[in-house]
Amino acid sequence: MVFQPQVLVFMSSSTGTTSSKKRGTKAFEWYGEYPELCGVLHKYIKPKDKLLVVGCGNSVISENLYDVGYHGIVNIDISDIVIRQMIDKNQSKRPDMKFLKKDVKQMDFEDGEFGVVFDKGTLDALMVDETESVVADIDAMFKEIGRVLKQGGRYIIITLLQDQILKKVFSYFPELGWPIRIHLISTDSSENKDFHMPVFAVVLTKFKKLPNMKQILEVSTVEDKVERFDDVDKVKGVLKEMQYYALIRQQISKRNMSKEHVSLCLYSDISTSPRYTLHIVDSTQNLKQKFAIFIVPQGRETDWLFATEAGRMQLSDSAGFERLIVVCLHRDHTYTDLDSIKTELSDKVMELTPQTSKRGVQVPFLSLGQDIGKRHIKCKGHSDMSGEYVIEDVEVDGDSEAKLKSVGKKKGKKAGKLTIDPDYLACQHHISMIAGLGFIPDIHQMKDGKLSALLIGLGGGGLATFLHQHFKQINLSVVDIDEAMVKIATDWFGFVQDELLTVHVSDGIELVKKEVENGLKRDVIMLDVDSKDSSVGMSCPPQAFVEEEFLLNIKKLLDHNGILILNLVCRDEDMKKTVIKRLTGIFHQVVVKDIEEEVNQIVYAQNSMEQTNSEIGLTNDTCHNCAMKNPQTLLSPETSKYLNSCVKGTDIDLSDQFKNMIIVDR
């Protein structure tokens, strides 16, 4: 399988020079040495071919070819000194190889004398820009090469394909009807590790142009897979991606990326959607273990540990490698098993090996066991409000939006019907939000349906369904601005409305304002709305939901002992402090809880602080030191017993959620 990389994060880089030079007595091959070029050369040059090497310089490529049986080689160069040196060097060892002083623009060879013309860097050296005189010289060079090349012969150019070269090749030769095939040359084994630009072999075949003949345009990667294109611009786009990736790869291999976040998408040759996303995570420490690859099981790519920069850094710290490549698998693709993924990725991930890693050391592939999981897409759709969405069944250990359970199992049957498990909560922060009900005075004494609650943000309906299933006192209204989300929750996630659970399709801000105007009161308001604006440092809730005007309306809507429970996800520390400060300025008491292994922070804000201190027994002192306390002592025995009785039959301990809560000073 051929992979076309796409870089998602750009970093500046320098480019290597294209000049040739000599190190000691050994000719230095900027554009690749014989072992790197021989695959392409042997593919298109036969030992019986008469070969013309233009601008030979002091390159040893001709010598290498001669020594493996290519004896019909004629080398030309405009430098008299170079020609004399090469004659002296080769006349005894390679008597049949010729070195001639000639100008490539004016050669006196016979028409069609050569089967192959080989150009290693000469075109690049001559076409430094697109001035009129330079373009005229290149036209003369191409014309002469076309004259001395026989029909069916090949002109092979080893080049960096700079912009002016790319433009010239694709404007000149298609007019002649010559097929164009371009190979990417792997130069990883070259001793010149500072050379950043990728090297290409452009293979042009001399054909007579026929009427209505379709231009042949082909590109071959290092895997030797040839892809044909019907448009010049598409070919140029693919080549630009290759060049860009090579630049980035050089930077990645030579630099520690701990201060930069780089992701690469790998595309297969049979799909327009990414097959893999590679996240490069570098440690700030110099560790003994240098390099590893972590394969994220299917369906787990949205977990905090794998989907966020902070999560991947934590994963990297736990793994203990200086560089960890975190690989996410994409839907719409099929994966057989972990071993097949290793085989597919081995070549590409090895290109990202850090400079500190020793060659020849086996690179470990890590994952959560040997099971890469399975996913089955159930539905795809589009919401005008939220964009594209996908609903899928995922077979993997770990969290998901909802969990299926077997019901109605009959004797002799392996399993019953699969249905949504209403006792399951996907997110740890939802558990902490529910625990906030413990702040409500005498909640354990309330009758069914008497606790008025408003949940802003439906999502998949899991939080609303759990509250409705386990807290019979709650009369819950849910508001979501996206009608498609209500349909998704209903059709796919077991969300069912009744007299104690209703949903409104509306703007949450407007609904709160309207309820205040109508004199309504709520005991609980839960705010669990994600933001679609990725440009700000707060992904939950949208900024309008923490503005003073809206929070004042929340305060008015809440009963005297009511509570706002807010899911806050904010990576911008200054913005987070501003939000908390605004809350403490509006509400009498604010308590916060950080969610372990998540960016989420749950904020509990109350109009009255009497219940917090007298009923629950939560104080600044106990709260700041609650890690050292028994969490049960932070709740009245009645409230603690009530909370856990509501979630009986699940593996949730709500009283345990009161650990590590902090009262914010006003």
Secondary structure, 3 states (H helix, E strand, C coil): CCCEEEECCCCCCCCCCCCCEEECCEEECCCCCHHHHHHHHHHHCCCCCCEEEECCCCCCHHHHHHHCCCCCEEEEECCHHHHHHHHHHHCCCCCCCEEEECECCECCCCCCCEEEEEEECHHHHHCCCCCHHHHHHHHHHHHHHHHHEEEEEEEEEEECCCHHHHHHHHHHHHHHCCCEEEEEECCCCCCCCCCCCCEEEEEEECCCCCCCCCCCEEEECCCCCEEEECCHHHHHHHHHHHHHHHHHHHHHHHCCCCCCCEEEEEECCCCCCCCEEEEEEECCCCCCCCEEEEEECCCCCCCHHHHCHHHHHHHHHHHCCCEEEEEEECCCCCCCCHHHHHHHHHHHHHCCCCCCCCCCCCCCEECCCCCCCEEEEEEEEEECCCEEEEEEEEECCCCCCCCEEEECCCCCCCCCEEEECCCCCCCHHHHHHHHHHHHCCCHHHCCCCCEEEEEECCCCCHHHHHHHHHCCCEEEEEEECCHHHHHHHHHHCCCCCECCEEEEECCHHHHHHHHHHCCCCEEEEEECCCCCCCCCCEEECCHHHHCHHHHHHHHHHEEEEEEEEEEEEECCHHHHHHHHHHHHHHCCEEEEEECCCCCCEEEEEECCCHHHHHHCCCCHHHHHCHHHCCHHHHCCHHHHHHHHHHCCCCCCCCHHHHCCCEECCC
